[in-house]
Each structure stands twice: as C-alpha cells, then as structure tokens.
Amino acid sequence: MVPETTTHRSSKAQGIKIAAVNPAEQEKKFREAVARRAYQLFESHGCSPGHAAEDWRRAELGLLRPLACGVLAGDDKVSVTTDISAFNHGSVDVCVEPRRLTLCGTPRTQNASGESPFRDPVYRVLTLPVEVDPAQVRARFNGRILQIDLFRTPLLTRAA
C-alpha cells in the first residue's frame, strides 16, 4: 500500500503534511538526523575524539522528546490536541503508525541572536493508547492548536 500524503493550510500558512509512513523509513530518517547532529556536536568541541557515545546520546535527546498534548480516546477514534507554536513556520509532518503518532518539524529559533544552532528537524512522539488506522487521519488548526483525529482500527482487523 502506498501511503497518501495530504497537505492542509492554516490561516497562518502553516503547512501540515499527513503521511502514513513505514516505521523502518521513519527510523532511518531519525537515525540520519541523529548522526548529523552528533557530528555537529563533535565539531563544536574541536573534533576531539573520545566523546562519540556522549555526542550520540545528546543528539538523540535533543531531537526526540515526548509530545506534549491532550488525548481523548473514544469508542471509534482518538483525538489528540497539541500546540505547534514550538515549530518553525513551514511544514510539520504528522506521521501515524498503528500505535504511535510522531510530529516532525524544524524547531523555532533557540538562541538570543535569533538563529537556530541546528537545522535538523525535531521529533515529538506519542505512544497511542489504542491501535489506529494510519490511513484514516484528519487534522485541523484552531489557532496555534493542532487537532488530530485518529480512527481506531475496525474490530475484525484488531483481532487479526
């Protein structure tokens, strides 16, 4: 099955790309981002050897965090609401797996000069309380709040 991608625009031109992604593909993208960030950390301390594991751990911690959100699980769907103002204007990827939701986007500027020290995306992850159908996702803005409706898998599919 080829995942469908849909883009929604808010009144502030914040793009949302919704994609049902292969978990292995998402993991590969994440590992590549961690490797880039770890190398940037390596360069930031003068390329001195002996810090590879620490740089990798710091890179992972900087990129991957829990998604701060509200979750409401009903009989047929799970509704997730989150403030996406932490992401830069542009695209925010909403990646849905049967038991996990991941938002991926570029973080807002992080230092006093107004520049982000890293250009890699950040990942915000939520483990879902029930299994959902990655092909059935709706997302909409309410100001800076993003609401995502994830529809539960049918009972026959859940039993398989």
N, C-alpha and C positions, 0 to 999 in steps of 0.2 A: 504494500500500500504506500503510495506517495503522499507525504503529508501536504496538506493545504496550508497556504500562508495567506493571511488576511491582514490588511493594514487599516487601522481606524485613525482618524484625526480628531483631536480635541479642538476646542476653540482657541487654544494657545499653540496650535500646530505641533503638539507633542505626538509623534508617531508611535503606534503600537503595532508590532508585528507579532502575530499569534502563529506559532508553529508547533505542530506535533512532531517532536524530534526523536530520533533514535537515541536511546541513552548512551550508547557507545560513542556516537558522534558528539554529543554534548560533553561527555567526559574528555574526549580528545581535545575539543576547543578549550576546555577549562585547563587541562594539563599544559597546553601550549601557552596560555596566558600566564600560568604559574611560572613556567620556565622563563618567559620574557621578564617577568617581574623579579624573579630570583637573580637573573643576570644583571638587571639594573641595580639591585641591592649589592651584588658582588662588585660592580663598578663603583658604587657610591662609597665603598670603604677601600678604595685604591687598588682593587683587584688582588687583594692579599688572600692567599689560599688558607684553607682550614675552616671556612665558615659555610660550606656548601649546604649542610643539613639545616643549619640555623637560617640561612637565607631562604631555603625552600619552605621551611615551616612558616617564616614570617610572610613570605609571598602568598602562601595558601590562606593564612589568617587575614591578610589584607584584602583578598579577593572574595572569599566565601564566608558569608555570615547568614544567620537565620533571618527570615523575612519577618519584619515587624508588621503585624496585620491583625485583623479581626476575622474570625472564621465562624460561619453559621452553617451547620450540617442539617439538611432536611431529608425528607424521605427520598426525593428524586434528584437533589442537587446539593452542592456545597458552594456557598458564596464566600468569597474572600475579598476584603477591602483593605487597601493599603495606600499610604501617602507616598507618591512617587517624586516628591519635590527633591529628594536626595540625588536623583538622576539628572544629568545634563539634558537640556532640550535636544530633541532628536529622537532616535529610535530607542525603544525599550522592548526587548524581546521577552515574550511570555511563552515559556516552554513548559508543556504539560506532558507528564508521564502518568501511568495509572495510579501511582501512589505518591507523586511528588510534583510540586509546582516550583519553577525557577524563573525569577526575573533577572534579566541581564541587561546592563546598560552602562554608559560612561558616567562616573560619579561627577557631581558638581565640583567646582574648584575647591581645593583643600588648603591652600596656604595664603598668607597675608598679601602676597603680590598678585593674587587673582589667577595664578596658574596652577594647574594640576600637575604634581610631580610625575604622575604616571598616566599613560594614555590607555592602558588596558581596561577592559570592562570589569565591573564588579558583578558578583553573583549573589542573589538573595534567595534562599531556599526554604521551602515549607514542606514538611512531610505531611501528607494528607491523611485524615482520619478514616477515610473510606476509599475504595477503588473508584476512579472516574474514567470516563471515556475520553481519551485525548483528542478525538475527532469532534467532540461536541463541547465547544468552549465559546462563551460570549464575554466580551469585555467592553466597558464603557467608562467615561470620565464623569465625575461630578466635582467640578473644580479641579483641585490637585489630587483628589482621591480617585483611585482606580478601583473599580469593582469588577471582579472576575467571577462568572458563574460557570462552575464545572459540573457537568451532569454525570450522575452515578451510572455505572455500567448496569445493563439490564440483569435481572436475577439469573437468567439462564446462562449468561456469559460469566457471571461471578462464580457460579458453581463449577465451571469447567476448569 
